[in-house]
């Protein structure tokens, strides 16, 4: 095993590994496994590890496929542009407000953007408006599959291995289960779904943020009731921490697009890459393409993907991402305003997004003509 000098004790590594597997691991199990004697020590250690950049959350995956009377799609886009248009393209993307995250490539000429929309073709139409002006080129993938996240084994290998990618393994269920829910969702339900996606599951912080941001005073028992309802209906599922293998600002982050001759084999590759390693990864599939986000030790950079160069069975596009401290690496929940409580349908404000894009394009044109 390749060793790494870090600031974690064996007890802290044990705590992080266990919380990465189950955020609700009972305190007795955590105390027995780590050797800490007091609950107060566990609480203090969690706060310290959060401050150091290891722990974020806990969050929930939200099954929006089971919400509303129409479908919602995930749209993953690879947007390329000239480096001189960096800030301008960033503004244009944010004008399409149904983005979920924006990841900037290190080389500075592309963004990877995840949108959620009930009409995935409308995302392509909006991006085509920008492309017609010669500002971007793009490709995109649509999906309705789950994201699967896997937290690090802090006693695992530091260096990625590529010799086990095609091993037989237990594969995760990528499809959301069909759930015929005849339930009318209220605005508070939708808002709390959004909070649970990107904010720690803490009733006090949700209450405080809602009051400061929207002037709405929700009662704590009201928030708790709604959260439990979402869990019972399996809308809020797979509670988890996002745990970085090293402090986030010291990780080597990359995004992969993976294809093989068989989608099942592609999923095997996604599952096996980084298994039993000190690595955080999250992956999904869109059609025949696998998409994988990974955070690893920076010591992987010199030999990154070298083990795949001679593998004819696999096709990979790989991009190193900018550091987590970059102001261009951003994330938000789904746009709660795109759900209409009266019709119980997802809407897509195409005209609003289009007008925003056209305004930005016209504004730049006027500046260039001066």
Wavefront OBJ file of the C-alpha trace (Angstrom):
o trace
v 0.000 0.000 0.000
v 1.239 3.498 -0.856
v 1.200 5.600 2.282
v 0.341 9.274 2.433
v 1.201 11.801 5.076
v -2.013 13.430 6.252
v -3.397 14.981 9.374
v -5.843 12.197 10.221
v -5.476 9.766 13.093
v -6.505 6.141 12.757
v -9.575 6.914 14.875
v -10.607 9.767 12.591
v -10.170 7.553 9.514
v -12.385 4.928 11.128
v -15.023 7.541 11.946
v -15.025 8.936 8.401
v -15.184 5.489 6.800
v -18.156 4.439 8.938
v -20.072 7.694 8.437
v -19.413 7.407 4.696
v -21.178 4.063 4.671
v -24.109 5.118 6.879
v -24.671 8.650 8.216
v -27.007 7.210 10.864
v -24.497 4.729 12.278
v -25.441 4.432 15.982
v -23.170 6.272 18.390
v -22.401 3.048 20.295
v -20.971 1.465 17.146
v -18.939 4.594 16.395
v -17.597 4.730 19.966
v -16.703 1.032 19.986
v -14.997 1.185 16.592
v -13.041 4.395 17.195
v -12.191 3.929 20.855
v -13.557 7.334 21.785
v -15.259 7.286 25.168
v -17.831 10.061 24.955
v -20.607 11.210 22.642
v -19.289 14.761 23.057
v -15.988 13.646 21.512
v -17.800 12.280 18.450
v -19.677 15.559 18.002
v -16.474 17.567 18.346
v -14.633 15.348 15.868
v -17.426 15.690 13.296
v -17.231 19.479 13.566
v -13.448 19.418 13.232
v -13.579 17.184 10.161
v -16.220 19.435 8.613
v -14.000 22.467 9.218
v -11.023 20.678 7.653
v -13.055 20.048 4.484
v -13.747 16.326 4.776
v -17.457 16.142 5.635
v -20.443 17.791 3.980
v -24.078 16.964 4.685
v -25.962 14.891 5.416
v -28.085 15.229 2.293
v -30.795 13.190 0.582
v -31.183 12.050 -2.989
v -34.586 13.326 -4.126
v -36.630 11.152 -6.485
v -38.226 13.892 -8.540
v -39.375 11.272 -11.055
v -42.139 10.428 -8.579
v -43.208 14.062 -8.115
v -45.778 15.634 -10.404
v -47.886 14.505 -13.326
v -45.187 14.784 -15.998
v -41.615 13.629 -16.442
v -38.394 15.341 -15.477
v -35.075 14.703 -17.233
v -31.445 15.120 -16.293
v -29.455 16.810 -19.058
v -25.647 16.668 -18.989
v -23.855 19.050 -21.312
v -20.258 19.483 -22.384
v -19.989 23.148 -23.394
v -16.840 24.311 -25.230
v -15.851 27.922 -25.901
v -12.936 30.277 -26.408
v -11.124 31.075 -23.173
v -11.666 34.800 -23.812
v -15.431 34.222 -23.371
v -15.096 32.462 -20.008
v -17.081 34.855 -17.801
v -19.591 35.586 -20.534
v -20.399 31.902 -21.092
v -20.697 31.397 -17.337
v -23.335 34.159 -17.205
v -25.213 32.667 -20.164
v -25.357 29.251 -18.523
v -26.637 30.719 -15.277
v -29.359 32.449 -17.283
v -30.846 28.990 -17.892
v -31.853 28.784 -14.257
v -32.652 25.080 -14.156
v -28.949 24.205 -13.911
v -28.004 21.935 -10.985
v -24.233 22.181 -11.105
v -21.507 23.750 -13.198
v -18.044 22.174 -13.221
v -15.208 24.067 -14.943
v -12.461 22.120 -16.721
v -8.923 22.995 -15.690
v -7.833 24.007 -19.195
v -10.342 26.873 -19.111
v -12.227 26.241 -22.342
v -15.234 24.188 -21.245
v -17.918 23.798 -18.623
v -19.734 20.611 -17.723
v -23.289 21.521 -16.787
v -26.125 19.470 -15.344
v -29.630 20.791 -16.047
v -33.002 19.410 -14.931
v -35.945 19.984 -17.213
v -39.234 18.452 -18.239
v -38.271 19.150 -21.883
v -34.667 18.156 -22.520
v -34.958 19.300 -26.147
v -35.619 22.834 -24.905
v -32.197 22.890 -23.252
v -30.685 22.041 -26.625
v -32.723 24.803 -28.286
v -31.431 27.390 -25.819
v -27.834 26.268 -26.207
v -28.276 26.355 -29.977
v -29.203 30.045 -29.746
v -25.804 30.679 -28.176
v -24.032 28.392 -30.630
v -25.539 30.302 -33.600
v -23.741 33.414 -32.355
v -20.436 31.551 -32.501
v -19.970 31.641 -28.722
v -20.078 27.921 -27.863
v -20.182 24.403 -29.196
v -21.769 21.656 -27.151
v -22.826 18.038 -26.822
v -25.414 16.691 -24.415
v -26.782 13.527 -22.867
v -30.221 13.001 -21.308
v -31.126 10.532 -18.587
v -33.615 9.629 -15.865
v -31.223 7.445 -13.914
v -30.009 7.732 -10.346
v -26.664 9.075 -9.254
v -24.752 6.561 -7.130
v -22.278 8.008 -4.647
v -19.496 6.048 -2.948
v -17.446 7.519 -0.114
v -13.773 6.714 0.540
v -12.271 3.805 2.404
v -9.717 5.748 4.436
v -7.659 2.591 4.886
v -7.720 1.841 1.159
v -5.122 2.391 -1.546
v -4.138 5.944 -2.345
v -3.372 5.252 -6.014
v -6.082 4.276 -8.486
v -5.799 0.848 -10.058
v -7.100 0.054 -13.540
v -6.560 -3.717 -13.648
v -9.876 -4.676 -12.051
v -12.282 -2.653 -14.200
v -13.953 -5.680 -15.783
v -14.255 -7.778 -12.625
v -17.653 -9.284 -11.896
v -19.277 -7.279 -9.106
v -22.637 -6.431 -7.638
v -24.082 -3.626 -9.722
v -26.274 -0.863 -8.296
v -29.852 -0.295 -9.413
v -29.671 2.778 -11.619
v -33.389 3.148 -12.295
v -35.683 4.863 -9.847
v -38.470 2.476 -8.838
v -41.876 3.182 -10.308
v -43.982 4.876 -7.645
v -47.579 5.728 -8.572
v -48.144 8.424 -5.958
v -51.546 10.134 -6.106
v -50.438 12.933 -3.856
v -50.839 16.702 -4.220
v -47.556 18.358 -3.254
v -47.722 21.722 -1.528
v -45.165 24.533 -2.012
v -43.627 23.745 1.380
v -43.053 20.127 0.280
v -41.300 21.240 -2.896
v -39.141 23.780 -1.050
v -38.049 21.211 1.520
v -37.145 18.767 -1.266
v -34.824 21.467 -2.582
v -33.259 22.033 0.828
v -32.638 18.338 1.424
v -30.757 18.075 -1.886
v -28.077 20.648 -1.137
v -28.303 21.701 2.518
v -27.505 19.633 5.604
v -30.572 17.894 6.994
v -30.856 20.204 9.975
v -34.258 21.545 10.954
v -32.824 24.625 12.682
v -30.753 25.672 9.653
v -33.673 25.094 7.257
v -35.941 27.183 9.465
v -33.369 29.976 9.724
v -32.562 30.041 6.001
v -36.231 30.078 5.002
v -36.957 32.986 7.315
v -33.942 35.045 6.218
v -34.356 34.361 2.500
v -38.135 34.384 2.091
v -39.520 35.851 5.318
v -41.466 32.649 5.976
v -41.510 31.335 9.529
v -41.971 27.577 9.454
v -42.424 25.796 12.772
v -39.905 23.099 13.604
v -42.544 20.397 13.985
v -43.964 21.488 10.624
v -40.567 21.037 8.929
v -39.976 17.702 10.643
v -43.408 16.434 9.604
v -42.758 17.336 5.959
v -39.331 15.701 5.964
v -40.740 12.489 7.434
v -43.517 12.509 4.855
v -40.975 12.764 2.025
v -39.009 9.877 3.513
v -42.149 7.737 3.960
v -43.162 8.328 0.337
v -39.573 7.473 -0.697
v -39.155 10.852 -2.336
v -36.238 11.612 -0.020
v -34.017 8.547 -0.175
v -30.457 7.359 0.402
v -29.433 9.815 3.097
v -25.689 10.359 2.846
v -22.649 12.430 3.672
v -20.383 13.613 0.883
v -16.967 12.764 2.272
v -13.792 13.901 0.540
v -10.745 11.580 0.680
v -8.573 14.608 1.471
v -9.467 18.230 2.242
v -11.457 19.389 -0.769
v -9.001 22.072 -1.810
v -6.229 19.444 -1.960
v -8.048 16.836 -4.057
v -7.384 15.956 -7.677
v -10.855 16.119 -9.272
v -11.814 14.764 -12.669
v -14.835 13.887 -14.788
v -15.023 10.858 -17.074
v -17.305 9.936 -19.951
v -17.100 6.154 -20.417
v -18.406 3.787 -23.090
v -17.935 0.100 -23.832
v -19.648 -2.303 -26.212
v -22.194 -3.206 -23.526
v -23.962 -0.811 -21.097
v -23.710 -3.469 -18.363
v -19.937 -3.590 -18.822
v -19.843 0.209 -18.738
v -21.592 0.104 -15.379
v -19.058 -2.492 -14.201
v -16.244 -0.093 -15.095
v -17.908 2.741 -13.161
v -18.430 0.480 -10.153
v -14.916 -0.990 -10.145
v -12.860 2.134 -10.752
v -11.461 3.142 -7.385
v -12.957 0.221 -5.451
v -11.211 -0.353 -2.136
v -9.374 2.949 -2.599
v -9.283 6.229 -0.739
v -11.470 7.926 -3.316
v -14.833 9.651 -3.522
v -16.828 8.990 -6.643
v -20.333 9.528 -7.972
v -21.613 8.083 -11.216
v -24.655 7.706 -13.412
v -25.502 6.530 -16.911
v -27.089 8.355 -19.823
v -27.998 6.026 -22.655
v -24.838 4.046 -23.488
v -22.555 6.566 -21.782
v -21.368 6.399 -18.202
v -20.547 9.642 -16.380
v -18.243 9.565 -13.369
v -17.064 12.321 -11.020
v -14.045 11.486 -8.878
v -11.932 13.078 -6.109
v -8.593 11.414 -5.367
v -5.085 12.117 -4.105
v -3.092 14.561 -6.225
v -0.415 11.877 -6.484
v -2.609 10.214 -9.127
v -2.059 13.096 -11.554
v 1.228 11.963 -13.221
v -0.083 8.479 -14.083
v -3.730 9.461 -14.566
v -5.460 6.924 -16.867
v -2.124 5.599 -18.168
v -3.361 2.100 -17.444
v -6.215 2.542 -19.927
v -4.177 3.600 -22.955
v -3.876 0.072 -24.373
v -7.414 -1.085 -23.534
v -9.371 -1.366 -26.766
v -12.523 -2.487 -24.927
v -13.129 0.920 -23.411
v -13.593 4.457 -24.721
v -12.968 7.309 -22.291
v -12.967 11.098 -22.383
v -11.335 12.503 -19.260
v -11.154 16.070 -17.963
v -9.424 17.458 -14.926
v -11.610 19.920 -13.033
v -10.671 23.147 -11.322
v -10.232 23.215 -7.568
v -13.270 23.183 -5.295
v -12.415 26.716 -4.215
v -13.053 28.010 -7.763
v -15.983 30.476 -7.862
v -17.001 28.830 -11.141
v -17.625 25.440 -9.513
v -21.172 25.915 -8.271
v -24.123 23.797 -7.240
v -27.779 24.383 -6.407
v -30.986 22.437 -5.943
v -33.579 21.986 -8.653
v -35.481 25.192 -9.400
v -38.481 24.961 -7.062
v -40.311 27.665 -9.045
v -40.526 25.261 -12.000
v -43.154 23.175 -10.233
v -46.747 24.389 -10.513
v -48.697 23.294 -7.389
v -52.064 23.935 -9.035
v -51.548 21.618 -12.008
v -49.025 19.428 -10.157
v -46.802 19.618 -13.236
v -43.248 20.627 -13.982
v -43.039 23.673 -16.223
v -40.272 25.054 -18.388
v -40.149 28.873 -18.698
v -38.541 28.798 -22.136
v -39.385 32.406 -22.997
v -37.877 33.677 -19.733
v -34.617 31.802 -20.315
v -34.505 32.759 -23.989
v -35.052 36.445 -23.215
v -32.257 36.368 -20.647
v -29.865 34.820 -23.181
v -30.841 37.280 -25.910
v -30.397 40.214 -23.523
v -26.872 39.092 -22.637
v -25.995 38.519 -26.295
v -27.341 41.930 -27.325
v -25.605 43.637 -24.423
v -22.247 42.194 -25.457
v -22.852 43.090 -29.101
v -23.480 46.711 -28.152
v -20.283 46.833 -26.087
v -18.223 45.361 -28.942
v -19.600 47.935 -31.387
v -18.511 50.897 -29.250
l 1 2 3 4 5 6 7 8 9 10 11 12 13 14 15 16 17 18 19 20 21 22 23 24 25 26 27 28 29 30 31 32 33 34 35 36 37 38 39 40 41 42 43 44 45 46 47 48 49 50 51 52 53 54 55 56 57 58 59 60 61 62 63 64 65 66 67 68 69 70 71 72 73 74 75 76 77 78 79 80 81 82 83 84 85 86 87 88 89 90 91 92 93 94 95 96 97 98 99 100 101 102 103 104 105 106 107 108 109 110 111 112 113 114 115 116 117 118 119 120 121 122 123 124 125 126 127 128 129 130 131 132 133 134 135 136 137 138 139 140 141 142 143 144 145 146 147 148 149 150 151 152 153 154 155 156 157 158 159 160 161 162 163 164 165 166 167 168 169 170 171 172 173 174 175 176 177 178 179 180 181 182 183 184 185 186 187 188 189 190 191 192 193 194 195 196 197 198 199 200 201 202 203 204 205 206 207 208 209 210 211 212 213 214 215 216 217 218 219 220 221 222 223 224 225 226 227 228 229 230 231 232 233 234 235 236 237 238 239 240 241 242 243 244 245 246 247 248 249 250 251 252 253 254 255 256 257 258 259 260 261 262 263 264 265 266 267 268 269 270 271 272 273 274 275 276 277 278 279 280 281 282 283 284 285 286 287 288 289 290 291 292 293 294 295 296 297 298 299 300 301 302 303 304 305 306 307 308 309 310 311 312 313 314 315 316 317 318 319 320 321 322 323 324 325 326 327 328 329 330 331 332 333 334 335 336 337 338 339 340 341 342 343 344 345 346 347 348 349 350 351 352 353 354 355 356 357 358 359 360 361 362 363 364 365 366 367 368 369 370
